[in-house]
Amino acid sequence: MKERGFSTRAVHTRIAPTAVPSRPLSVPIYQTASFEFDDTEGLAAAITDLTQGHCYSRLSNPTVDALERGVADLEGAEGALAFASGMAAIHGVLLASCQQGDHIVAPRAAYGGSFAMMKNVLPRYGITTTFVDNGDHEAMRRAMQPNTKVLYAETITNPNLRVADIPALAEIAHEAGARLVVDNTFASPYLARPIEQGADLVVHSASKYLGGHGDLIGGIVVGSRAHLDAAQHLLIEVGGTMAPFVAWLVLRGIKSLAVRMRQHCATALRIAEWLDKRDDVTNVAYPGLPSHPDHALARRCLPTGFGGMIAFELADAARVVAFMDRLQIVARAGSLGDAHSLVIAPAHTTHRQMSPEERAGAQIADGFVRLSIGLEDADDLIEDLAHALA
Ligand SMILES: Cc1ncc(COP(=O)(O)O)c(C=O)c1O
């Protein structure tokens, strides 16, 4: 055959086949938009039936698929779907669960972005939400309507660290014919597996503990295949797919999830106990402290640890900004679940889109501070906090 031209050869470079079969130990990054088929029949089969093969990375991709199978396994679920962000995952699961005219019941104190989506975005599709006090099961029961399709919860709430009683919430949801959707971002599957406790669907911001290094944005929905099917159609038709490189970063992150979570929990408990003894700090909220309102529940629902997040208030609320600005190791940054310790004052940042009344309802005072404990030495973190408080 005539030698092909320079440009054709440059475009058609391929991985060489090897004589002895072997495979990569680390999941490769399949950085490709399309997949090539030996014949038209194979392509046609994959386009019409996703189980026949990968054909286009918005529909499915081997790296993303490996992550989905890995997280489903860690959560004790049948399947998972990866999204471009935690918010895309929450949007996907709520839109897949509700039609125009349907209704959601959600806690008043939850991640500000989720609250804003339910309050401002979903009503445009004709989906309304009733917000109730966290942990008020009677109020939840009363709020359930014939058109309620979702009872929404966070395993550990952002930002004030209340713990959800998942088996009790599952009962309330199922009695009313609704699904229990749980955001398990703060706990990670190492600390809690809500599906095993009765939840129908679990969502994660993979940008936090699953990734674990503060270097990606991603989201995951976990559940039974039956529950995931509608979300998968939506994901394919609307887009919002996770990129293969991001999936690879999350796959790398989950390899160390257990060791990281054990360290986050141990350091956070020590710092919470230290903060609790200080006079310049009040209302230290950490589920591992006996003074926490949900401590008994946390011991039951989070048997492997109480997480890496701590919330507290400065006795003098006017000093919040000065306290934050004096920190040298703990970074002023709006995320969590990172190897770096991070601090945020929700009233001034994540929850600023709420009105003062809504913030009061969510128990977010002006002096409220949220700490995400990283993987630094506990002694260094305590010294940094002591210096900033002084
Ligand atoms: C509990 C919780 N859920 C969801 C999200 C949204 O995730 P993402 O930023 O990956 O969209 C966040 C972000 O902070 C969060 O804290």
The ligand as a Gaussian input file, in Angstrom:
#p B3LYP/6-31G(d) Opt

LIG

0 1
 C      -22.863000      19.763000      51.578000
 C      -22.576000      20.263000      50.203000
 N      -23.279000      19.763000      49.168000
 C      -23.063000      20.193000      47.896000
 C      -22.126000      21.159000      47.624000
 C      -21.928000      21.633000      46.200000
 O      -20.838000      20.987000      45.640000
 P      -19.975000      21.576000      44.414000
 O      -19.278000      22.778000      44.932000
 O      -19.065000      20.435000      44.068000
 O      -20.918000      21.901000      43.329000
 C      -21.362000      21.694000      48.657000
 C      -20.343000      22.723000      48.375000
 O      -19.759000      23.298000      49.258000
 C      -21.592000      21.224000      49.985000
 O      -20.907000      21.714000      51.027000

